């Protein structure tokens, strides 16, 4: 259960989450409504994660391709899989932009250098396999949780902040935020959750793992949101809000946290590039040379990264959330109907 739960957390905690930009856009900017948004998100993460893994177990799916074909049918499933491919490419561009933004925020410049150096290391690791990335993740995720807890505790002790922050956004559509946020993350997490469900036969392990994952994500959301609310005026225009917060903790903590964020971004980048490359290799139109595909993919992502990290998160993530909502609705509403249809 713990292994499943931490894998779930590690899948969701990417560049947008770790940097604070994703949390600020979906949660913190709604101020006094943020606690309600987090409560709904915890419930949805727990329930949706369990449903995805249990359904994958039931249909013995080994990949998100099979899962989407089952949920939507072959014709629509092909479109959904195509959209997920495009989404992963765009998200990889966002990840690259995040490394550039981190370099720029730490050094005051070097946005392009940060992107190019990261892309070079992504190429080196991806061309050699994903084993090293899995090893790095086993160290990075616990460190991320520990640092987030320390930052939240430090903020509480330093500020003693209890009152709600005034709502930054006055839009009445805040109620959609938790659904869009979870839909976006779940649709991308299918890459990991489906194989887990397909391989583990114990339903209790999957359910327990989803509960642990949902609780862990909820804790991270509460701590991060609390910290961002306290420092909302300072971080509202920052490319990497959490790095801006820890800048007041002293240079050592600032550099350590920035290194963890960079490691989170890097491992997500390698996973995305590896997965997309593996998928493109099966299509003869793209050729079979993995290194050629990686270089071409990174070149496309470099172009996407030029639009800026916060701008991409602000514009692309909600869009993906709206489209990913279709998957979330199918998980909750049509899962049983699809099972009956397939049996018939």
C-alpha positions as CSV (number, residue, x, y, z in Angstrom):
1,X,0.0,0.0,0.0
2,X,2.8,2.4,0.9
3,X,4.6,1.7,-2.4
4,X,1.5,2.3,-4.4
5,X,0.7,5.4,-2.5
6,X,4.1,6.9,-2.8
7,X,4.2,6.1,-6.5
8,X,0.9,7.9,-6.9
9,X,2.3,10.9,-5.1
10,X,5.5,10.9,-7.2
11,X,3.5,10.8,-10.4
12,X,1.4,13.9,-9.5
13,X,4.2,15.9,-7.9
14,X,5.9,17.4,-11.0
15,X,7.4,20.7,-11.9
16,X,4.1,22.7,-11.6
17,X,3.4,21.2,-8.2
18,X,6.9,21.3,-6.8
19,X,7.5,24.9,-7.9
20,X,4.2,26.1,-6.5
21,X,3.0,27.6,-9.8
22,X,0.4,24.9,-10.4
23,X,-0.9,25.1,-6.8
24,X,-1.1,28.9,-7.0
25,X,-3.0,28.9,-10.3
26,X,-5.6,26.2,-9.3
27,X,-5.9,26.8,-5.6
28,X,-4.1,29.6,-3.8
29,X,-5.3,32.4,-6.1
30,X,-8.8,31.8,-4.9
31,X,-7.8,32.8,-1.3
32,X,-10.5,32.0,1.2
33,X,-11.9,29.3,-1.1
34,X,-8.6,27.4,-1.3
35,X,-9.3,25.1,1.7
36,X,-12.6,23.9,0.2
37,X,-10.8,23.3,-3.2
38,X,-8.2,21.2,-1.4
39,X,-10.8,19.2,0.4
40,X,-12.6,18.4,-2.8
41,X,-9.3,17.6,-4.5
42,X,-8.3,15.1,-1.8
43,X,-11.6,13.3,-2.2
44,X,-11.4,13.2,-6.0
45,X,-7.7,12.1,-6.0
46,X,-8.5,9.2,-3.6
47,X,-11.6,8.1,-5.4
48,X,-10.4,8.5,-8.9
49,X,-7.0,6.9,-8.2
50,X,-8.8,3.8,-6.8
51,X,-11.3,3.6,-9.6
52,X,-8.5,3.8,-12.3
53,X,-6.4,1.1,-10.7
54,X,-9.3,-1.2,-9.9
55,X,-10.7,-0.8,-13.4
56,X,-7.3,-1.5,-14.9
57,X,-7.1,-4.6,-12.7
58,X,-10.5,-5.8,-13.9
59,X,-9.7,-5.4,-17.6
60,X,-6.1,-6.5,-17.1
61,X,-4.8,-3.4,-18.9
62,X,-1.0,-3.0,-19.2
63,X,-1.0,0.6,-20.7
64,X,-3.1,3.7,-20.9
65,X,-3.7,2.9,-24.5
66,X,-5.8,-0.2,-23.6
67,X,-7.5,1.7,-20.8
68,X,-8.6,4.6,-23.1
69,X,-9.8,2.1,-25.8
70,X,-11.9,0.4,-23.1
71,X,-13.3,3.6,-21.7
72,X,-14.0,5.4,-25.0
73,X,-14.1,2.7,-27.6
74,X,-11.4,2.1,-30.3
75,X,-12.3,5.1,-32.5
76,X,-12.6,7.8,-29.8
77,X,-9.9,6.0,-27.8
78,X,-7.4,6.6,-30.6
79,X,-8.2,10.3,-30.5
80,X,-7.8,10.4,-26.8
81,X,-4.5,8.6,-27.0
82,X,-3.4,11.0,-29.7
83,X,-4.4,13.9,-27.5
84,X,-2.4,12.4,-24.6
85,X,0.7,12.2,-26.8
86,X,0.4,15.9,-27.7
87,X,-0.3,16.7,-24.0
88,X,2.9,14.9,-22.9
89,X,4.9,16.8,-25.5
90,X,3.5,20.1,-24.4
91,X,4.0,19.3,-20.7
92,X,7.6,18.4,-21.5
93,X,7.9,21.9,-23.0
94,X,6.5,23.3,-19.8
95,X,9.0,21.3,-17.8
96,X,11.9,22.7,-19.8
97,X,10.5,26.2,-19.3
98,X,10.5,25.5,-15.6
99,X,14.2,24.7,-15.6
100,X,14.9,28.0,-17.4
101,X,12.7,29.9,-15.0
102,X,14.5,28.3,-12.1
103,X,17.9,29.3,-13.4
104,X,16.7,32.8,-14.1
105,X,15.2,33.2,-10.6
106,X,18.4,31.9,-8.9
107,X,21.0,33.7,-11.0
108,X,19.0,36.6,-12.5
109,X,19.7,35.3,-16.0
110,X,20.7,32.1,-17.9
111,X,17.1,31.2,-18.9
112,X,18.2,29.7,-22.2
113,X,21.3,28.1,-20.8
114,X,19.2,26.4,-18.1
115,X,16.9,24.9,-20.8
116,X,19.7,23.8,-23.1
117,X,21.8,22.2,-20.3
118,X,18.8,20.4,-18.9
119,X,17.9,19.2,-22.4
120,X,21.4,17.8,-22.9
121,X,21.3,15.8,-19.7
122,X,17.8,14.6,-20.6
123,X,19.1,13.3,-23.9
124,X,22.0,11.5,-22.1
125,X,19.9,9.8,-19.6
126,X,16.9,9.0,-21.9
127,X,19.2,7.5,-24.5
128,X,20.5,5.1,-21.9
129,X,17.3,3.9,-20.3
130,X,14.9,4.7,-17.5
131,X,16.4,2.7,-14.7
132,X,18.5,5.6,-13.4
133,X,15.4,7.8,-13.3
134,X,13.5,5.4,-11.1
135,X,16.4,5.3,-8.7
136,X,16.6,9.1,-8.5
137,X,12.8,9.3,-7.9
138,X,13.1,7.0,-4.8
139,X,15.3,9.7,-3.2
140,X,13.7,12.9,-4.6
141,X,10.1,12.3,-3.5
142,X,10.8,11.8,0.2
143,X,13.1,14.8,0.2
144,X,10.3,16.9,-1.5
145,X,7.8,15.9,1.2
146,X,10.3,16.6,4.0
147,X,11.2,20.1,2.6
148,X,7.6,21.0,2.1
149,X,6.8,20.1,5.7
150,X,9.8,22.1,7.0
151,X,8.8,25.1,4.9
152,X,5.2,24.9,6.2
153,X,6.4,24.6,9.8
154,X,8.8,27.5,9.4
155,X,6.1,29.7,7.9
156,X,3.8,28.8,10.8
157,X,6.3,29.5,13.5
158,X,7.6,32.7,11.8
159,X,4.2,34.2,10.9
160,X,1.7,32.5,13.3
161,X,-0.8,33.0,10.4
162,X,-4.3,31.7,11.1
163,X,-6.7,34.0,9.2
164,X,-7.8,33.3,5.6
165,X,-6.2,35.3,2.9
166,X,-8.5,37.5,0.9
167,X,-9.6,36.0,-2.4
168,X,-7.3,36.9,-5.2
169,X,-9.7,35.9,-7.9
170,X,-13.3,37.0,-7.8
171,X,-14.6,34.6,-10.5
172,X,-17.6,32.5,-9.4
173,X,-16.1,29.6,-11.3
174,X,-13.7,28.7,-8.5
175,X,-15.8,25.6,-7.9
176,X,-14.6,24.1,-11.2
177,X,-11.0,24.4,-10.1
178,X,-10.6,21.2,-8.1
179,X,-12.3,19.2,-10.8
180,X,-10.1,20.7,-13.5
181,X,-7.0,20.2,-11.3
182,X,-7.7,16.6,-10.6
183,X,-8.9,15.8,-14.1
184,X,-5.7,17.2,-15.6
185,X,-3.4,15.2,-13.2
186,X,-5.4,12.0,-13.3
187,X,-5.4,12.0,-17.1
188,X,-1.6,12.2,-17.1
189,X,-1.2,9.8,-14.2
190,X,-2.9,7.1,-16.2
191,X,0.6,6.3,-17.6
192,X,1.5,5.0,-14.1
193,X,-1.8,4.1,-12.4
194,X,-3.0,1.7,-15.2
195,X,0.1,-0.6,-15.2
196,X,0.0,-0.7,-11.3
197,X,-3.7,-1.8,-11.4
198,X,-3.0,-4.3,-14.2
199,X,-0.2,-6.0,-12.2
200,X,-1.4,-6.0,-8.6
201,X,-4.1,-8.5,-8.0
202,X,-5.0,-7.5,-4.4
203,X,-7.9,-5.0,-4.4
204,X,-7.1,-3.9,-0.8
205,X,-3.6,-2.9,-1.8
206,X,-4.9,-0.7,-4.6
207,X,-7.6,0.9,-2.4
208,X,-5.2,1.4,0.5
209,X,-2.5,2.8,-1.8
210,X,-5.0,5.3,-3.3
211,X,-6.0,6.4,0.2
212,X,-2.4,6.9,1.2
213,X,-1.7,8.7,-2.1
214,X,-4.7,11.0,-1.7
215,X,-3.8,11.8,2.0
216,X,-0.2,12.5,1.1
217,X,-1.2,14.7,-1.8
218,X,-3.7,16.5,0.5
219,X,-1.0,17.1,3.1
220,X,1.4,18.5,0.5
221,X,-1.4,20.7,-0.9
222,X,-2.3,22.1,2.5
223,X,1.3,22.9,3.5
224,X,2.1,24.4,0.1
225,X,-1.1,26.4,-0.1
226,X,-0.7,27.7,3.5
227,X,2.8,28.9,2.7
228,X,1.8,30.5,-0.6
229,X,-1.2,32.2,1.1
230,X,1.0,33.8,3.7
231,X,3.4,35.1,1.1
232,X,0.7,35.7,-1.6
233,X,1.7,39.3,-2.3
234,X,5.4,38.3,-2.8
235,X,4.8,35.3,-5.0
236,X,1.9,36.4,-7.1
237,X,4.1,37.4,-10.0
238,X,6.9,34.9,-9.5
239,X,7.8,32.2,-12.1
240,X,8.7,29.7,-9.3
241,X,6.7,30.8,-6.2
242,X,8.1,28.3,-3.7
243,X,11.7,29.2,-4.6
244,X,10.8,32.9,-3.9
245,X,9.4,31.8,-0.5
246,X,12.5,29.9,0.6
247,X,14.8,32.8,-0.6
248,X,14.1,34.3,2.9
249,X,15.3,31.2,4.7
250,X,19.0,31.7,3.9
251,X,21.2,30.7,0.9
252,X,21.8,27.1,1.9
253,X,18.1,26.2,2.2
254,X,17.3,28.2,-0.9
255,X,19.9,26.3,-3.0
256,X,18.9,22.9,-1.5
257,X,15.2,23.4,-2.3
258,X,16.0,24.7,-5.8
259,X,18.1,21.6,-6.4
260,X,15.1,19.4,-5.3
261,X,12.8,21.2,-7.6
262,X,15.2,20.9,-10.5
263,X,15.5,17.1,-9.7
264,X,11.7,16.8,-9.7
265,X,11.5,18.6,-13.0
266,X,14.4,16.5,-14.4
267,X,12.9,13.1,-13.5
268,X,9.5,14.2,-14.9
269,X,11.2,15.3,-18.1
270,X,13.1,12.1,-18.5
271,X,10.0,10.0,-17.9
272,X,7.9,12.0,-20.4
273,X,10.6,11.9,-23.1
274,X,11.2,8.2,-22.6
275,X,7.5,7.4,-22.7
276,X,6.8,9.6,-25.8
277,X,9.9,8.2,-27.6
278,X,8.8,4.6,-26.9
279,X,5.4,5.4,-28.3
280,X,6.7,7.1,-31.4
281,X,9.1,4.2,-32.1
282,X,6.2,2.0,-32.9
283,X,5.1,4.2,-35.8
284,X,7.3,3.6,-38.8
285,X,6.7,7.2,-40.0
286,X,8.9,8.5,-37.2
287,X,11.6,5.9,-37.8
288,X,13.2,3.5,-35.3
289,X,16.3,5.5,-34.3
290,X,15.6,6.4,-30.7
291,X,18.3,9.0,-30.5
292,X,16.9,10.8,-33.6
293,X,13.4,10.8,-32.1
294,X,14.7,12.2,-28.8
295,X,16.6,15.0,-30.5
296,X,13.5,15.9,-32.6
297,X,11.3,15.7,-29.6
298,X,13.5,18.0,-27.5
299,X,13.7,20.5,-30.3
300,X,9.9,20.8,-30.4
301,X,9.8,21.1,-26.6
302,X,12.5,23.8,-26.7
303,X,10.3,25.9,-29.0
304,X,7.3,25.4,-26.6
305,X,9.4,26.4,-23.7
306,X,10.0,29.9,-25.2
307,X,6.5,31.0,-24.2
308,X,7.6,31.1,-20.5
309,X,6.9,28.8,-17.6
310,X,4.1,30.7,-15.7
311,X,2.4,31.6,-19.0
312,X,2.3,28.0,-20.1
313,X,1.0,26.7,-16.8
314,X,-1.7,29.5,-16.6
315,X,-2.9,28.8,-20.2
316,X,-2.2,25.2,-21.0
317,X,-2.9,23.5,-17.7
318,X,-6.6,24.7,-17.4
319,X,-7.1,23.7,-21.1
320,X,-5.8,20.2,-20.4
321,X,-8.0,20.1,-17.3
322,X,-11.1,20.8,-19.3
323,X,-10.3,18.1,-21.9
324,X,-9.1,15.7,-19.2
325,X,-12.4,16.2,-17.4
326,X,-13.9,13.9,-20.1
327,X,-11.7,11.0,-18.8
328,X,-12.6,11.8,-15.2
329,X,-16.3,11.7,-16.1
330,X,-16.0,8.4,-17.9
331,X,-14.2,6.9,-14.9
332,X,-17.0,7.9,-12.5
333,X,-20.0,7.6,-14.8
334,X,-19.4,5.1,-17.6
335,X,-17.0,2.6,-16.2
336,X,-19.7,0.1,-15.2
337,X,-21.6,0.7,-18.4
338,X,-18.5,0.0,-20.5
339,X,-18.0,-3.3,-18.6
340,X,-21.5,-4.4,-19.4
341,X,-21.1,-3.4,-23.0
342,X,-17.9,-5.3,-23.4
343,X,-19.3,-8.4,-21.8
344,X,-22.3,-8.2,-24.1
